[in-house]
């Protein structure tokens, strides 16, 4: 059976207020998006680099309280910023706050300014991926041990990235959702790399949902091309003022394609 298309929105937690941000999240939940996301950085990624910005995981708790039906998550958590056992407990707590609607989005990290100004060791891409693998193992162990258990047991894990030697292997071994970047042709090629890794580790690749981010004004033809390349979870992104018309178009496209 073909996987149903899902749609989401990443609300950039920069150049906004808490009131405006949470109003946007509430409205998106009412519009009918399947997933709502923020990100895990400490400074704006564009515009005024020293402008207003909010921390992702405390904000996730508020997003969970402000919504009723959509799943919520961080796209993506930087594994390096928190002790993995602590992160497992944070995720379990937001899972309970949301009534079992958390997705643990996680990646190896990349933003050197965050590391430098907050005193984290940046290391190398390889060392951060090694740390991510150790963190994933710890998180899954703690979810199986700590009390209370997550409501959604296990909490779905989304891994972001497209590195073909390490990241996609981790996706094959640990992820329920893979979040990738690039045009349809690039994503189709990387999907085949992921399938190859799944074959090596003994995983059914169809168990892994393929998510990707697209522009708010992507045409239906562009959306359809991404689905043809294997992505069934389309996520828009943007900052305040949030584009609710684009969200409505995306929901209507989803409903038409799902029948």
N, C-alpha and C positions, 0 to 999 in steps of 0.2 A: 504494500500500500504506500502511495506517495505521501511524503511528509507534508503536513499543512504549512502554508506560509504564515510566518509571524512577523510583526512589525513593532519597532520601538523608537525611542527618542533618547538621545544623550543630551541632558541639560548641562551645559558648561557652567560650572559654579564660579564664574568670574564676572566682574563688572555688573553686579546685580546686588539685590538685597535679599535677605532671608524671606521676607514677605513676598516679594515678586517671584522668587525662585519656587517657593512652595505653592503659590497660586498657579504657576505654570504646570507644576507636576499634577496638581489636582485636576486641572482642566484637561490635561493629556489623559489622565485616568478615565475621566468622563467621556472623552472622545472615543475611547475604546482601544488604545494602544495595548499591545501585549506586554511590553517590557519598558521600563523607565530606568535611566542610568545617569550617573554623574561620572566624574573621573577622580583620580588620586594624584593630585599635584598640590604644591604649596604656593605657586605664583601663577598668574595668568600666562597662557601659552601664546596669546596674540593680543593686539591692541596695546594699551599701556601695561608694560610688563610689571609695573609696581602698583597696579590698581587693585581694587577689592577682589578678594578670593576667599573661598571657604574650604575647610577640610572635608574630605570625602566620606569617611565612615561615620562621623557624628551626624553629617548631613543625611546619610542613608537611614539612620534611625528616624529622623524627621520625615523623610520621604515615605517610610513604611507606615508611619502614623497618619500621614496626610492622604493616603490612598486606600482603596478597598479591593481592587481586583487585579491590577497589573503586577507582574513580578518586578522586583527592584534589584539593582546591583551597581557595582562600581566597574566602569569600563576603562581601564582595569586597575585593580589594586596593584601597587608596586610591592612585591614580596619583600624587598630589602628594607622597607620602612618600619616593619613591626616584627617582633618575635613571632615565629610561626604558631607556637602554642597559644599565645595571646590572640593572634588573628583568628584561630579556630574558635575561640570562645566569643570573640566579637561577632563572628559570623553566626554562630549558634544563637546568640542573643538577638540579633536583628531578625533571624529566621523566626524566632518566637514572637517578637514584636509585630512582625508582618503577618503572622498567621500562616507561616510556611511559604512565603513568596520570595525569599531571597535566592539570588543566583550569586555564587562566589566567582566574580570575574577577577582574574589574577594574571600577572605577567612578571617578567624579570626586571623591568625598570630600564629607563633610558635617559631621563632628564637630568643632566649633570648639575644644573643649577640647584635643583632640589637637594641633591646629595651634598653639594658643597656648602650651601647655606645652612642646612640642618645637621651637618656634621656626620653624615653617613659615608662609609667607604664606598667609592664608586667602583673600583676594581675594573674588570674587563667584562665584555659581553659573555665570554665563556664562564667566568667565575660567577656572574649573576645568574646564569642559567643553571649552573650546578647548585647554587643556593636555592633557586626556585624548586628544583627537584627534591632537595632535602625538605624544603618547607611543605611541599605537597604531601610528602610521606607523613610528616608530623601532623599536619592538619587532619588527614584521614584517620590517623591513629587516635587523636584526641576526640574526634567526633564519636568514635566507637567506645571511648572510655568515660568521658565526662558526663555528669548528671546535671540537669536533665539532657536527654538526647535531643538532637534537632527534631523539630516537628516533621520536616521533610527529610527522611533518612534514607540515603544521604542527600545533603544539599547539592544541587547541580553545580558543577565546576565549569566555568568558561575560561579557556586559556587564549590569550591574544598573541598574535605574531605569526610570522611566516618563514622563519629560519628553517631550512630544509634538513640540517644535520642534527640539531638538538631540539628546537621548539616543536617541530611537527612530531618528533618521537614522543615528547612529553604529552602532546595532544592525544596521540594514539594510546598512550598508557593511562592517562588520568582524566581527560576532559569529557564532558557531556556535550559541550558546545565549543566550537572553534571559531574565533573571530579573526578575520583576515582583511587584507587591504589590497588595493590594486584594481585594474580593469578586469573585465570578464575573462579575457584570455589568460591573464596572469593567474587569476583565481582557479580557473579550470586546470591549469598546469600544476599548481600547488595542491589542488585536491587530489590529483593523481599521486603526487609524492606522499600525501597523507595516507592514501589507500595502500601504498607500498609499505609504509611503516606499520599500518594496521596488520597487514599480512605477516610482517616479521614478528610482531608481538602477540599475534593470535586474537586480534580484536575485529569485530564486525564494523567496518567503517560507516555503515548505515545507522549505527547507534549514535553517531556524533552529528549534532546539528551544526550546519554551516551558517554563521552569521557574518555580515559585512556592513560597513558604513557607506552611505551614499549621500549625495548632495540633496538639499531640501527640494530643489526644483528639477530633479531627475525626471525624465519623461517615462511614460509607461513602457515604451520600447526599451529604454535603458534598464528599467526594473526587470522586465521580462528576460532580457539578455543575461542579467546576473542570476536569475533563477535557472535559466538554461545552463549556466556554468556551475550550478550546484548549490548556490546560496538560497536558503529558504527562510532566513531571518534577516530582514532589512532594517537597519537602524539609521535614522537621520541624526544630525547633530547641529547644535547652534546655541548661541547665547541670547540673553535678554536684550531686546524684546523677542520672545519666542514666536515661531511661525506656526500658529495653530491651523491656518489654512492648509499648509503643507502636511500637517499631521492628519487632517481630515481626508485629504486626497489619498494619502498612503493607506489609511484604513479602508477607504472605498475600493482602492485597487486590490488590497488583500481580500476583501469580501467577494469581489468579482472573480478573482482567480481561484479562491477556495470553493466557490460554487454554493 
